[in-house]
């Protein structure tokens, strides 16, 4: 019996893969992804603080909007204080809705990652022409604002169709973040002989699954980040690994959660000499520079 497969990559066990290093001869690459997202009022998708009522769902819309108006600014202050880089995973509609926030991220020199048009929709539900148009529209808006095309993509709600990697590769993207099946980057096969790199993106060390879905408290989420970091730093002595931390401003930008997040950030910052503090785009570029066959 053969089960259906995506045929994007082969099974290659972690043990036995080629060993390489990140810049500075480090073995653990760490990046922080800050999701900057815009939502429709009165319709569409969105995370919920509490079960939503009939539209317009003011409670949950306003809670999410707090992230762009307040929480993200608290987070930028926290990352500024520790000199930590960010990857801003940005809906293209953020340039029109919250231009000051996008300008602040740009001024920090953070990487801007494509994250669709808005988080009120899923691209995987679209037909090929409509999905290609969504990718093209978001890419064009980010390119216009930043003066260069984004290198990476995270689908809104981690939404993929069967052809999403193909469309991204054809649009010129060098990496995607949606797949969480590994702790090392992996090459995906795409149609037409193209390929795209899957850079690890966390679904465990991610405040939406942890806090919204599993109802984890702020202290426990910060402990999760610290434990993940300490264990991966030890595990990376044997092989190169990537640790990502996914954050949403309407969650960890709330002051009672921010206090605990800062503790986790200080823990990682204190060991910055032992790791490569980076962005997913820099990880992808380094992988492309390695000898052929190094990355499975």
Buried (B, 14 or more C-beta within 10 A) or exposed (E): EEEEEEEBBEEEEEEEBEEBBBEEEBBBBBBBBBBBBBBBBEEBBBBEBEEBEEEEBEEBBEBBBBBBBBBBBBBBEBBEEBEBBBBBBBBBBBBEBBEEBBEBBBEBEBBBBBBBBBBBBBBBEBEEEEBBEBBEBBBEBBBEBBEEBBBBBBBBBBBBBEBBBBBBBBBEBBBBBBBBEBBBBBBBBBEEEBBBBBBBBBBEBBBBBBBBEEEBEBEEBBBBBBEBBEEBBEBBEEBBBBBBBBBBBBBBBBEEBBEBBBBBBBBBBEBEEEBBBBBBBBBBBBBEEBEEEEBB
